[in-house]
Amino acid sequence: MKRLLVLLIFTFNLIVIFAQNNIPVDGIIVVVGKEIIMKSDLENAYFEYASQNGPGEDEVEIKCDILKKIVLQKLMVHQASLDSIEVTDQQVDDQINYRIAYLIQQVGGDPKVIEEYYKKPLSEIKKDMRSMTREYLLVEQVQNSITSAVSVTPSEVKSFFERVSYDSLPVVQATYEFGHIVKSPPVSEEEITAIKNKLNEFRDRVLAGEKFSMLARLYSDDPGTASKGGNLGFVERGTLYPEFEAVAFKLKTGEISQVVQTKAGYHIIQLIERRGESINVAHILLQPKPSLDEQVKAIEFLDSIRSIIIAQKLNFSEAALLYSDDPNKNSGGWLVNPYSNSNKFDKESIDQATFVTIDKLTPEKYSEAVPFVNEDGMMGYRIIYLKSKIPAHKPNLKEDYDMIKNAALEEKKYNTIDKWIINKVKVTSIKVSEEYKNCPFVSEWQIP
């Protein structure tokens, strides 16, 4: 899987590198169809590699490996042209905004750090990224077209597993399969009105001279930003709740919004700074809470559902479909691990509060009603059913079939791409300068 994805990872590295312009253009070293590779392309890529990993013992070998990846990229871009594959400007913009937002997040939320590093404003960095981002998207589409029909049979999965040395197999961490039935107590109109009044009071206090940041530290229900004075840092358009963005992007610097409702609760927003489609904002979030009576009713309701399931009048999934307030209850109450897209979770992919509950359960047992905070930060209660717990172990076909199948599929995809390369090189005009004709990939791919 790592080998198959290396091209995409490498392409992103190039996107970042090309914003630096460290090495001047000094000649063509490879031509792939109508695509050209400059020596500066290779030197920039090597510069990035060396800055992250050190120069390495064999510079020639490393540069050959990097050049191989660039040639493969250009070969796929050439194929995209032959197949009339196109990428829209909107797709390019979306990808660039996503990458920039990720970079900003990695450096603590301040785009100035990025601008100072590359010695240019974000607008120019984005402009520099356009060409390479377009190539990235083209390569992705070509790669998907090459491997879209690839699948593996059960016998191929078994054969793949048997070829792997037992000693080289990694230990699979303990995994859990579980589901839940959620009850979200209703919030009264009186509580919502009180929340809005409180936010309007905060707004008036700021307009009268108090610091927005101090009120956020004291009163905001957002645990991620309260300690920062409510500051979200710079965020790109498209990363926040639509209702929040619709108001935030219309504010003037220093201006404070009226009360805004989102799935997370109610906010007032202050615009700190705007740079194009990126804004630095702070907010105070208040989340309406159900009354104590409503919370007790939710607990009692879940206790009754738990009793019905234990009495085998309904199974867990039937009860979840009928009674759970979870918007994803159509899965039958089963939770899906977003990192693996499966129903299995290891300890690292379970939040601490949930892990404390399921770790006390034995398989096929149900928890009592426990407090629950959903992804939007709203409170409720739930019962959790632990379907299975598999201790840490070496992989095997019975318990880890899906994982082994995915590994076998990725290997087959990689081999399919490898065969595609060999065949494509035979019918594509590729010219490599004398300086790099001794690179192993030239003979490996049988480049004339």
ABEGO torsion letter per residue (X at the ends): XAAAAAAAAAAAAAAAAAAAGABBBAEBABBBEABBBBAAAAAAAAAAAAAAAEAEABAAAAAAAAAAAAAAAAAAAAAAAAAGBBBBAAAAAAAAAAAAAAAAAAAGGBAAAAAAAAGBBAAAAAAAAAAAAAAAAAAAAAAAAAAAABBBBAAAAAAAAAABBAAABBBBBBBBBBBBBBBBBBBBAAAAAAAAAAAAAAAAAAAAGBBAAAAAAAABABAAAAAAGGBAEBBBBGABBAAAAAAAAABBBGBBBBBBBBAAEBBBBBBABBBEABBBBBBBBBBBBBBAAAAAAAAAAAAAAAAAAAAGABBAAAAAAAABABAAAAAGGBBBBAAAGBABBBAAABBAAAAAAAAABBBGBBBBBBBBBBAAGBBBBBBBBBABBBBBBBBBAAAAAAAAAAAAAAAAAAAAAAAAAAAAAAABBBBBBAAAAABAAAAAAGBX
